[in-house]
């Protein structure tokens, strides 16, 4: 589980592009809402709903590591 934040639409697009390259499922969650992180509209809906409480989950440790590296490089991880 990775807590994240996105400040610009281009950051969301880059995130969706990265998630789409992963083999397993990737989810973006906020509160009671869960969306497919490979869907631009789904991710934008979550970010719009609650931009300060976003969590990313993946199915595999390898995908989690790949996503972690991407999010660190873009400074999207929250404490």
N, C-alpha and C positions, 0 to 999 in steps of 0.2 A: 504494500500500500504506500503510495507516494502522494504527499500533499503538494499541490501546485497552485500557481497563479499565472494568469495571462493578462498582459497589459494592452496588447494591440491585436487587431484582426489578423495581421500577418503572422503573429506568433501562434494563433489558433490554427491557421492554415498549415504552417510548418509542422505543428504537432500532429494534425490529422494525416498529413503526408507520411510522417514517420510511423505512426500507428498502423497505417495501411500497408507498410512494408513488412510488418511482423507476421509470422505464420499463425500465431494463436490469437485468441480473442483478447481485446483490450476494452476495458470499461472506464467511463468517467462517471463519477458519482458526486452528488451534492445533496445532503439531507436524505430524503426518501426517494430521490430520483436517480435512476441509473440509465445511461445511454451507451450505445456503441461508440467507442472513441474513434472509429474509422469513418464516422458520419459527420461531415462538416456541420450540417444543420443540428444534429444531436449535440455536438460539443458546444456550438454557439448557444443553444437553448440552455444548457447547463450553466455556462459562463454568465449568461444574461440573468438567470434565475438567482444565483448566489455566487458571485465571483470570489468571495473570501473563504469558501468552504468546499474546495474541490479536491477530490481524491481520485487517483488513477490506480487501477488494478489490472494485472495481466494474469494469464494462465500458467506461464512457465517462468522459472528463475532466469533463464536466458533472455526472455523478452523483458523481464523486469530490469535486468542489468542494462540492456540496450536502451530502454526508455529512461532509466536513471541517468545514463551518460548524456543522452540528448537533452534532458531537462536541466542537468547541471551546466552544460555548455551554454544553454540559452538563459540561464539564471531564472528558471521558472519554479524551482523547488522552494517550498516554504518550510520554516522551522517546525 
